[in-house]
Amino acid sequence: MIETIEKSSAPVMDVKKVEQFAGQVITDMAAAISGVMSLIGHELGLYKAMLGKGPMTPHELAEKTGTFKRYVQEWLNNQAAGGYVTYDPETKTYELPLEHAAVLAIDDSPAFMAAGFNLISSVWYDKEKIVQDFKDGKGVGWHEHHHNLFFGTEAFFKTGYKVNLANRWIPLLTGIEEKLIQGGRVADIGCGHGASTIIMAQKYPASEFFGFDYHDGSIEVARQRAKEAGLKNIHFKVASADNFDEDDLDLICFMDSFHDMGNPLVAISHARTKLATGGSVMLVEPASSDKVEENFNPLGRMFYAASTALCVPNSHSQEGDYCLGAQAGPARVEAIVKDAGYTTFRIADRTPVNLVYEAK
Ligand SMILES: C[S@@+](CC[C@H](N)C(=O)[O-])C[C@H]1O[C@@H](n2cnc3c(N)ncnc32)[C@H](O)[C@@H]1O
């Protein structure tokens, strides 16, 4: 086939580069199908069953998880080929290293990611909707997606929130943590399943927390989560970013939701009318640079894909049509914040995954 390409259409084509790039695409295809394997490992408890157990045979893992050995053996070979588990040819055993278990098997580890594959799976489920939206441009609202999106988003972002939100980001804001320790009022806009709202409510029991999201299904789950956590200082309500009703708020957070808004200017202007004196708005956004070319890395690649399938279509489905996208960059966000009349805007923190902005 390569010879044909060389002779017929592209005499200057570098065959080595074709082969190299084809190899890259195979690697991507292997990663894409292996994402499903990771979800299977997560859902069947295969990773958890390997946690701290040292080398295991497929038979032992199948016995422990009540699964069919032949499938487990094939799955383990996929995992070994991807470097997720190690393989010892002498004993024909497989082992999940502790460092990998932290990412794949330990739910409350600060590096846990396995459940995040649900988010990726939702994009496959909804591919036809996205293809159609490319053609008619009507947008696809968050609520129109497969439910794996809601659970996957919760799982993916919760890990970072657990590490950073109450331990690092809130203390970095200007004069906010003292208020929350004494007893303040906080709103979390576009709260989804409320992972961030719950983390804050647990850390600051004297404060009152309000989670708002326009998607009623997400709010229902958020209420359930708060109940399970036994929290009394938290209230979840169905409301849009431009019409939520609580006043006198010391902190208003947009956790990975600002760029999803149809009209982020109206949303953040509304927030400004709801702030108490000295209050702050915190925008936690995906890490990105103003220059697109500086976002051309694995994380930017993932965020641009999510943005194409989820963020821009949601924004496009609402009034305003800003379509900021997940890689909006600090300059565009700052311009909107300033247009809304805020006098100060700063980058309060950067992590490999997030940019944290404070506006006052
Ligand atoms: C990427 S998710 C983030 C969810 C959650 N904040 C988190 O970090 O896990 C974006 C959320 O914004 C919500 N959303 C989108 N447009 C909205 C709007 N105009 N008003 C309120 N919520 C909105 C979606 O329903 C979704 O739950």
Ligand as a Chemical Component Dictionary entry (heavy atoms), coordinates in Angstrom:
data_LIG
# 
_chem_comp.id                   LIG 
_chem_comp.type                 NON-POLYMER 
_chem_comp.pdbx_formal_charge   0 
_chem_comp.three_letter_code    LIG 
# 
loop_
_chem_comp_atom.comp_id 
_chem_comp_atom.atom_id 
_chem_comp_atom.alt_atom_id 
_chem_comp_atom.type_symbol 
_chem_comp_atom.charge 
_chem_comp_atom.model_Cartn_x 
_chem_comp_atom.model_Cartn_y 
_chem_comp_atom.model_Cartn_z 
_chem_comp_atom.pdbx_ordinal 
LIG C1  C1  C 0  -18.102 20.454 33.397 1  
LIG S1  S1  S 1  -19.477 20.369 34.415 2  
LIG C2  C2  C 0  -18.769 20.742 35.999 3  
LIG C3  C3  C 0  -19.576 20.237 37.139 4  
LIG C4  C4  C 0  -18.994 20.489 38.518 5  
LIG N1  N1  N 0  -18.837 21.906 38.782 6  
LIG C5  C5  C 0  -17.669 19.796 38.675 7  
LIG O1  O1  O 0  -16.650 20.474 38.705 8  
LIG O2  O2  O -1 -17.655 18.556 38.787 9  
LIG C6  C6  C 0  -20.376 21.860 34.036 10 
LIG C7  C7  C 0  -21.666 22.017 34.797 11 
LIG O3  O3  O 0  -22.236 23.285 34.489 12 
LIG C8  C8  C 0  -23.638 23.131 34.403 13 
LIG N2  N2  N 0  -24.164 24.246 33.599 14 
LIG C9  C9  C 0  -23.999 24.473 32.281 15 
LIG N3  N3  N 0  -24.612 25.598 31.895 16 
LIG C10 C10 C 0  -25.183 26.116 33.010 17 
LIG C11 C11 C 0  -25.940 27.290 33.272 18 
LIG N4  N4  N 0  -26.209 28.180 32.327 19 
LIG N5  N5  N 0  -26.358 27.491 34.542 20 
LIG C12 C12 C 0  -26.069 26.608 35.537 21 
LIG N6  N6  N 0  -25.363 25.481 35.344 22 
LIG C13 C13 C 0  -24.904 25.247 34.099 23 
LIG C14 C14 C 0  -23.821 21.753 33.769 24 
LIG O4  O4  O 0  -25.120 21.251 33.991 25 
LIG C15 C15 C 0  -22.715 20.967 34.467 26 
LIG O5  O5  O 0  -23.185 20.359 35.640 27 
# 
loop_
_chem_comp_bond.comp_id 
_chem_comp_bond.atom_id_1 
_chem_comp_bond.atom_id_2 
_chem_comp_bond.value_order 
_chem_comp_bond.pdbx_ordinal 
LIG C1  S1  SING 1  
LIG S1  C2  SING 2  
LIG S1  C6  SING 3  
LIG C2  C3  SING 4  
LIG C3  C4  SING 5  
LIG C4  N1  SING 6  
LIG C4  C5  SING 7  
LIG C5  O1  DOUB 8  
LIG C5  O2  SING 9  
LIG C6  C7  SING 10 
LIG C7  O3  SING 11 
LIG C7  C15 SING 12 
LIG O3  C8  SING 13 
LIG C8  N2  SING 14 
LIG C8  C14 SING 15 
LIG N2  C9  SING 16 
LIG N2  C13 SING 17 
LIG C9  N3  DOUB 18 
LIG N3  C10 SING 19 
LIG C10 C11 SING 20 
LIG C10 C13 DOUB 21 
LIG C11 N4  SING 22 
LIG C11 N5  DOUB 23 
LIG N5  C12 SING 24 
LIG C12 N6  DOUB 25 
LIG N6  C13 SING 26 
LIG C14 O4  SING 27 
LIG C14 C15 SING 28 
LIG C15 O5  SING 29 
# 
